[in-house]
Amino acid sequence: MSGPQTTPDQSGQVSDAVTGNWVDTYAPDWTRPYLRLSRADRPIGTWLLYLPCVWGTLLAMFFTGEMRVFDLWIIIGCGIGAFLMRGAGCTWNDITDRDFDGSVARTASRPIPSDQVTVKKALLWAVVQSLLAFLILITFPLQAIVLGIVALVPVAFYPFAKRFTWWPQVFLGIAFNWGALLAWTAHTGTLQWPAVALYLAGLSWTLFYDTIYAHQDVEDDALIGIKSTARLFGDQTPKYLAWFLVITVALMGYAIVLAAPRGEIFALLVALAGPWAMGWHMVWQLRRLKLDDGDLLVALFRSNRNAGLLPVLFFAIALLV
């Protein structure tokens, strides 16, 4: 591969880091390369991994009609686990992509291609994060632990998907929404159809937001042979995003209907307002979308934190009415 197309920041800051982030502002110097590997300076990925966990927990509580102290730990534990596993997954991704990242303008400043961290140290860091996440996982019921271990398969496999398929975002969705299955199972003790429908809704949502994100790199990806839905769809992207929007809302609504207790019509309607509101947020993103505006693409991608928080709000209200 050719060398980087941009000169990395001498401070080591990654080019697409959030302005004024805590890593580059407050973290000790020696920790910064490792925290950058974990994308701690770009927290949106942790949110996108975590939100399906919260959906799964709240929808499971809606299904059983039970709210226990342990459910609070599921939500907190999944938050810590999402931070750690997102960090481990991103570190693994950077290890496997190290020969590509140096040739892409947006990724040339990452810690491995910019020589802030060696591959061996990065691999050790991925193992440390994974082990810490495992300590969280083993506090959950056995069925959830098994699901958590199985989740390592798509996490390990995802970085290679863009080398052989135009749909790597599907593999990202498989990995990123696993928390919906795990959190549901941690509460109920078994995996059931509402959780599966919720999981598939999250997968469709991932196709929506990560296709937007991938449009930043279509030119560089074409030069080095990396595949993505952004390259596959091209100028037809808005049409496909509209379909992902509809599928996301429909599947989440179906999950809610499957989970709703009989006779709780008002609570059901409140819960259904979650995917409805989320769908309108996605419509707002589509209306603003400009495929050639990199800054806007990043802003829209990051706005999906707010989109994903809308079902959390309405699910929580539905539990209280």
C-alpha positions in Angstrom: 0.0 0.0 0.0 1.1 3.6 -0.6 1.8 6.0 2.2 -0.7 8.2 3.9 -2.4 10.9 1.8 -2.3 13.4 4.7 0.3 14.3 7.3 -0.9 13.2 10.7 -1.2 15.8 13.4 2.1 16.0 15.3 0.1 15.9 18.6 -1.2 12.5 17.6 -4.8 13.6 17.5 -6.9 11.6 15.0 -8.3 13.7 12.2 -12.0 12.8 12.8 -11.9 13.1 16.6 -14.5 15.2 18.3 -13.3 18.7 18.9 -12.2 19.3 22.5 -12.7 15.6 23.4 -11.5 14.5 26.8 -8.8 12.1 25.5 -6.9 14.9 23.7 -7.6 17.4 26.5 -7.3 15.6 29.8 -6.0 12.1 29.5 -2.3 11.4 30.4 -0.1 11.5 27.4 0.9 7.8 27.7 -2.7 6.7 27.6 -3.8 8.7 24.6 -2.7 6.3 21.8 -4.6 3.4 23.4 -7.7 5.5 24.1 -7.6 6.7 20.5 -7.4 3.0 19.4 -10.5 2.4 21.4 -12.2 5.5 19.8 -12.7 7.0 23.2 -12.2 10.4 21.5 -15.2 9.5 19.2 -17.9 8.3 21.6 -20.7 7.9 19.0 -19.8 4.2 18.4 -20.2 3.4 22.0 -23.6 4.9 22.0 -24.6 3.0 18.9 -23.5 -0.3 20.5 -25.1 0.5 23.8 -28.5 1.7 22.8 -29.8 -1.7 21.5 -28.8 -3.1 24.9 -31.1 -0.5 26.6 -33.9 -1.2 24.1 -33.6 -4.9 24.9 -33.7 -4.4 28.6 -36.7 -2.0 28.6 -38.6 -4.1 26.1 -38.0 -7.2 28.2 -39.3 -5.4 31.3 -42.4 -4.3 29.3 -42.9 -7.9 28.2 -42.7 -9.4 31.7 -44.1 -6.5 33.7 -41.3 -6.8 36.1 -38.8 -4.1 37.2 -36.0 -5.4 39.4 -32.9 -3.9 40.9 -30.9 -6.3 38.7 -32.3 -4.6 35.6 -30.4 -1.5 36.7 -27.2 -3.5 36.7 -28.0 -4.9 33.3 -28.3 -1.3 31.9 -25.1 -0.1 33.8 -23.2 -3.3 33.0 -24.1 -3.2 29.3 -22.9 0.5 29.3 -19.5 -0.4 30.7 -19.3 -3.5 28.4 -20.3 -1.5 25.3 -17.4 1.0 26.0 -14.9 -1.9 26.5 -16.1 -4.1 23.6 -16.4 -1.2 21.2 -12.8 -0.3 22.2 -11.6 -3.9 21.7 -13.5 -4.2 18.4 -12.0 -1.0 17.1 -8.6 -1.9 18.2 -8.9 -5.3 16.4 -10.3 -3.4 13.3 -7.2 -1.1 13.3 -4.9 -4.1 13.6 -6.5 -5.9 10.6 -6.8 -2.7 8.5 -3.3 -1.3 9.2 -2.2 -1.7 5.6 -5.3 0.1 4.3 -5.6 2.9 6.9 -2.4 4.6 5.9 -3.8 5.0 2.4 -7.0 6.7 3.4 -7.0 10.4 4.2 -9.5 10.0 7.1 -7.7 7.1 8.8 -4.0 7.8 8.1 -3.7 9.6 11.5 -4.9 6.6 13.5 -2.4 5.3 16.1 -1.1 2.3 14.2 -0.5 3.8 10.7 0.9 7.0 12.4 3.3 4.9 14.5 1.9 5.9 17.9 1.4 2.2 18.8 2.9 -1.0 17.6 0.8 -3.9 16.5 1.9 -6.1 19.4 0.9 -3.5 21.9 -2.4 -2.9 20.1 -3.2 -6.6 20.3 -2.4 -6.7 24.0 -4.7 -3.7 24.5 -7.5 -5.5 22.7 -7.1 -8.5 24.9 -7.1 -6.4 28.1 -10.3 -4.7 27.1 -12.0 -8.0 26.2 -11.0 -9.6 29.5 -12.4 -6.6 31.4 -15.7 -6.9 29.4 -15.8 -10.6 30.2 -15.7 -9.8 34.0 -18.9 -7.7 33.4 -20.5 -10.4 31.3 -20.1 -13.2 34.0 -22.3 -11.2 36.4 -25.2 -12.0 34.0 -27.3 -15.2 33.8 -25.7 -18.2 32.0 -27.8 -17.8 28.9 -26.7 -14.2 28.5 -23.1 -15.2 29.1 -23.3 -17.8 26.3 -24.7 -15.1 23.9 -22.0 -12.7 24.9 -19.3 -15.3 24.1 -20.9 -16.0 20.7 -20.9 -12.3 19.9 -17.1 -12.5 19.6 -17.5 -14.3 16.3 -19.1 -11.4 14.3 -16.8 -8.9 16.1 -13.7 -10.8 15.0 -15.1 -11.4 11.5 -16.4 -7.9 10.6 -13.1 -6.2 9.6 -12.6 -8.7 6.8 -16.1 -8.4 5.4 -15.3 -5.2 3.3 -12.7 -7.2 1.4 -15.1 -9.7 -0.1 -18.7 -8.3 0.1 -20.4 -5.1 -0.9 -22.5 -5.4 2.3 -20.0 -5.1 5.2 -22.5 -2.9 7.0 -24.7 -6.1 7.4 -21.8 -7.7 9.4 -21.4 -4.5 11.4 -25.1 -4.6 12.2 -24.9 -8.2 13.3 -22.2 -7.3 15.8 -23.4 -3.9 16.9 -27.0 -4.9 17.8 -26.2 -8.2 19.6 -26.8 -6.3 22.9 -30.5 -6.3 22.2 -30.5 -10.1 22.3 -28.1 -10.3 25.3 -30.0 -7.7 27.4 -33.4 -9.3 26.7 -32.0 -12.7 27.7 -30.3 -11.3 30.9 -33.7 -10.1 32.1 -36.0 -12.9 30.9 -33.6 -15.9 31.0 -34.5 -16.9 27.5 -34.2 -15.6 23.9 -37.7 -14.9 22.4 -39.1 -13.5 19.2 -39.6 -9.9 20.3 -35.9 -9.7 20.9 -35.2 -11.1 17.5 -37.4 -8.6 15.8 -35.8 -5.8 17.8 -32.4 -7.1 16.8 -33.3 -7.1 13.1 -34.6 -3.5 13.5 -31.3 -2.5 14.9 -29.5 -4.2 12.0 -31.5 -2.2 9.5 -30.8 1.0 11.5 -27.1 0.2 11.2 -27.4 -0.2 7.5 -28.9 3.3 7.5 -26.4 5.2 9.6 -23.2 3.4 8.5 -24.0 3.8 4.8 -24.2 7.5 5.5 -20.9 7.3 7.3 -19.2 5.2 4.6 -19.9 7.9 2.0 -17.0 9.9 3.4 -14.5 7.3 2.0 -16.0 6.2 -1.3 -13.2 7.7 -3.4 -10.3 6.3 -1.3 -12.2 3.0 -0.9 -12.5 2.7 -4.7 -8.7 3.3 -5.1 -7.7 0.6 -2.7 -10.5 -1.9 -3.4 -12.5 -1.7 -0.2 -16.2 -2.5 -0.7 -19.2 -0.8 1.1 -22.9 -0.2 0.7 -22.0 3.5 0.0 -20.0 2.4 -3.1 -22.7 -0.1 -4.1 -25.6 2.3 -3.9 -23.8 5.4 -5.2 -26.2 8.2 -6.2 -29.1 5.9 -5.4 -28.3 5.9 -1.7 -31.2 8.0 -0.5 -33.6 5.5 -2.1 -32.0 2.6 -0.2 -31.8 4.6 3.0 -35.6 5.2 2.8 -36.1 1.5 2.7 -33.9 0.9 5.7 -35.8 3.6 7.5 -39.2 1.8 6.8 -37.8 -1.6 7.8 -36.3 -0.3 11.0 -39.6 1.3 12.1 -41.7 -1.6 11.1 -39.6 -4.2 12.8 -39.2 -2.3 16.0 -43.0 -1.7 16.0 -43.5 -5.5 15.4 -41.2 -6.2 18.4 -43.2 -4.0 20.6 -46.5 -5.6 19.6 -45.1 -9.0 20.3 -43.8 -7.9 23.7 -46.8 -5.9 24.8 -48.8 -7.3 27.7 -52.5 -8.1 26.8 -55.0 -5.4 27.6 -52.3 -2.7 28.1 -53.5 -0.6 25.0 -52.3 2.8 26.3 -48.9 1.5 27.3 -48.6 -0.2 23.8 -49.4 3.1 22.1 -46.8 4.9 24.1 -44.2 2.3 23.4 -45.0 2.5 19.6 -44.4 6.2 19.7 -40.7 5.2 20.1 -40.1 3.8 16.6 -42.5 6.5 15.2 -40.3 9.3 16.7 -37.1 7.6 15.6 -38.5 7.2 12.1 -39.1 10.9 11.9 -35.6 11.6 13.1 -34.3 9.4 10.3 -36.6 11.3 7.8 -35.0 14.5 9.0 -31.5 13.0 8.3 -32.6 12.0 4.8 -33.9 15.5 4.0 -30.6 17.1 5.0 -28.4 14.4 3.3 -25.7 15.6 0.8 -23.5 12.8 -0.3 -20.6 15.1 -1.2 -20.5 17.0 2.1 -18.1 15.1 4.4 -18.7 17.3 7.5 -22.5 16.9 7.1 -22.2 13.2 6.7 -20.3 12.9 10.0 -22.8 15.2 11.7 -25.8 13.1 10.5 -24.1 9.9 11.5 -23.5 11.2 15.0 -27.1 12.4 15.2 -28.1 8.8 15.4 -27.4 8.8 19.1 -30.4 11.1 19.5 -32.4 8.9 17.1 -31.7 5.8 19.1 -32.5 7.6 22.4 -36.1 8.3 21.3 -37.3 4.7 21.7 -35.5 4.6 25.1 -37.6 7.6 26.2 -40.9 6.1 25.1 -40.2 2.6 26.3 -39.4 4.0 29.7 -42.6 6.0 29.8 -44.6 2.9 28.7 -43.2 1.1 31.7 -44.5 3.7 34.1 -48.0 4.3 32.7 
